[in-house]
């Protein structure tokens, strides 16, 4: 084979190995012959199929996928920290988006799923939490601490780290007893520590809030947060300082599994708890023959 080009996996083989591998596509391989390449592909496919089967067997035994376990763990933790869980509507009005500073010229406006002329599937949890805080600040003493775990919807087209239907954990504390930025940092460490994920904090510029802070793992944004007063507050009758974080749970699951694809952990008919479903077990006779 001297002087000849070596052979790599075919596009179909690369796709299949990428589908089966929870941590991404295959490493680059170079083969002298097609037969050698195909044997290697079959070996890798069998091994990865077994990994997926083992993951599904583990799910059947536990009955709880990673995303569900993560959500319950974080909800329990926030309740222990004095936060109250709330549940708000998935359908929201156009006026709620406008009070968040969104209009037809805003980039996020084009990502909204509209149900009719005046209502949409919520692209974020913030409008409803703002609305609740406007009432609760009159009823409860400060600080008011609430959180919501819920599905949001955006027309995302950015690839392996974005979903059109995703799960958010939003927490907000109105009237923090510490300096807002200090409390914001403290809450990031509290949530990420409970999840068991090491992270960095980076300053950034949010599409909605402007100057803000991100929780980042490697180069993956896990959460976005804000501390202090904001110009949007007056739209909701909020006068006290507040801190808040929005965590993407599928992204948290993705980094916990060192995976390259968020779609494995979202709502899907193709994957279940990260495992590919278009697989099957080998028959006992075949397994015995191969052994």
N, C-alpha and C positions, 0 to 999 in steps of 0.2 A: 504493500500500500504506500510505499515511499513516493512522495511527491503528489499523492492524491489527497483530495479534501476529505477530512473525517466527517462522519455522519452524526447528526444530532437527532433528538426525538422529533417525530412528526408533529405538526400543529395539533392533530387530534389527540396524540398521546400526551402532549403538554397540557392540553385542556383537561383531559381525564385525570391526570395526576394532580393538577391544581384543584379539581373538584373534590378529590378524595383526601387531600392533605390539609389538615386543619391549619397548618402554619404557612400555607402558600404553595406556589408551584414548585416543580422539581429543580434541583440544582443543575447547572449546565453540565451536560455529559457529551463526550465525543467518542464515537465508535468507529472501528475499522471496517465493520461489515453490518449490513442491515439485520442479519440473523442475530448477531450479538446485541444490537440495539433492542430488538423485539423481545429477546429473552430477558434482558434487564428490565424492560417495561413491564413484562408479565410478572416478574418477581416483585417489583415495586407496587404494582397494582394489587397483588395478593396481600402484601404486607399492610398497605394502606386500607384495604377493604377490611382486614381483620381489626385494625385500629378503630374504624368506624363501627363495626359490629360490637366490639368491646365497649365502646362509649354508649351505644344504644342499650346494651345489656345492663350497664351501670345505671342508666336512666330508669330502666324498667324496675330495677331493684330499689332505687331511692325514691322514685316517683316525683322528683323535683329537679327541673333543669336549672342550670347555672343562673340564668337571668332571674328566675323566680326566687332562688335562694338569696341572690344578691339583693333583690328588692326588699325581701322580708328582713334580711339582716340590717340593712340601712334604716328601714322604717322603725324597727325595734330600737336601734341605737338613737335615732332622733327623738323618739318618745321618751327614752331614758334621759335625754338631755333637755327635756322640758318643751319640746315642740309638739304641736297638735296636728294630727293628720286631717286633711280636708279632701273632699272629692267634688270637683266642679264639672260643668257641662263641656262636652267635646265640641258642640256647635256653639260658635260665638258670633256676635253681630259685627258688621262692618265698622260701626261706631267704636267698638272696643279696640280695633286695630288703629283707627285714626287717633284715638287717645294715647296710643303707644308711639305716635309720630310716624305711622305708616300711611302712605298715600300711593296713588298709581305711579309716582315717580321713584318710589323707594325700591331698591333691589329685591327686598323680601316680598313685596306685593306680588311679583310675578311668580313666586313659589307657592302662593296660596291656592288651596283647593276650594273653589266656591261651590256652594250647594244651590244657591239662588242669588238674586241681586243683592241681598242684604245679609246673608249668613255664609259662614265658611267653616271648614274643619280647622280647629285651632292649630296655628303653626308654632305656638309657644304657650306655656302655662301662665306667663306673667300677667296678662290682662285680668284673668279671673282672680289671681291672688291679690293684685292691686285692689280690685273691687271689694274683696272680703276684708282687707285691711282697713279700708275706708269705714266699714261698719264696726269692726272689732275694736278699733282704737277708741270708740265711744263707750264700749261695753267692758273691756278688760283693761286692767292696769298695764302700763308698759313695764318691761318689754313684752310685745306680742310676738310669739314664735309659732309659725305655721309651716307646713310642708305638704306637697302633693306629689304622688307618683302617678303618672298618666301618660297616655299616648298622644303624640303630636304628629302633624302631617305637613310635609313640605315637598314640593316638586324638585327633588334633588337630582342632579345629574353629574355629580363630581366623583363617581367611582367607588372604590373599595371601602371608603370610610364614611359613606353617607347612605342613609336610608330615606325613603319617602314616608315611611311609617315607623316611628321610633318612640322609645320610652324615655321620658324625662323625670328626674327627681329635682324639683325646685324647692328650695327652702328659703325663708325670709324671716328676718328678725327686725321688727320695728321698735325703735328706741333702744338700741343696744346700750348696755351699762358700761362698756369699754369704748375706747376710740374706735370708730367704724373700721378703719383699715386693719387695726390690730384684731378686732373681732372677726373680720372677714378671713384673715389668715388663719386664725384659730379654728374656724369652722372648716376650712379646707383640710387642715391636718386631722381634725376630728373625723370627718367622713372618709377620707382616703385611708386613714389609719385603720378604721373599722373594716374597710374593704381589703386591707392588706396590700395596698399598692403604693410603691414609692413614686414620687412625682417631683416636678419643679413648678414654681410659680413664675409666670411671665406677665409683664404689663402688655396690654394690647389695645385695640380700638374696636369696640363692638358696633355692629350695624345698627343696633337700637340704642345702646346706652352711651356710646362714645368711649372715652378713656375708661378702661376696666382691667380686670385681671383674669388670666387663664390658668387652669390646672393642666399641665402638659406631662405626658409620659413619652419619653423619647421625642418623637416629633408629632405625636397624636394629641390633639386637644380633647380633653376629657370633660372640662367644665369651664363655664364663664361666670364671673362674679362681679358685683359692684358694691361699693361702700360709699355712704354719705347721702347728701341731698341730691336730687336730680331734677332737671327742668320739667320732666314729665309728671312729677309728684302732684303739682297743682291741678292737673287734669283729673286726679282721683281724690282730691281733698286731703292729701297726705302732707303734713307739716313737719313731722319729726324725721330725724335721720334714720336710715335703715341699711341693712346689709343683706345680700342675697346671692345664692349660687344656683346655677342650673347645670346638673350633671346628666350626661348621656349614658344611660345604663348599658346599652349595647356596646358602646365604646369601652366601657369599663370591663365588660365581659371579654371583649376582644383582646385587651391588653393582659388580662388575667390569664388567658390561654396562649399568650404570645402568638396570636393569629394575625394573618395579614388581611383577612376579609371580615367585615362587619356583618355581611349578609347571613353568615352562618348562625348568628345569635339573635336575629330579628324574627318577626312573624313570617313564617315561610311554610310552603308545602314541599319544598325541596330539601331543606335541612331541618333536623330536629336536635336541639341542644348541641349544635355544632357538627353533627354527624350527617353525612350524605345519605339520602334514603333510597336512591336507585342502585342498591347493592343487594346481594343475596348470599346466603350461606352455601358453602360447598356441601355436597352430600357426604354422609359418613363413609360410604364406600370409596368415594373419590379421595377423601381426606386420608383414609387408611392406605390407599394405593400410593399416594404421594409420599406418605411417611415412610 
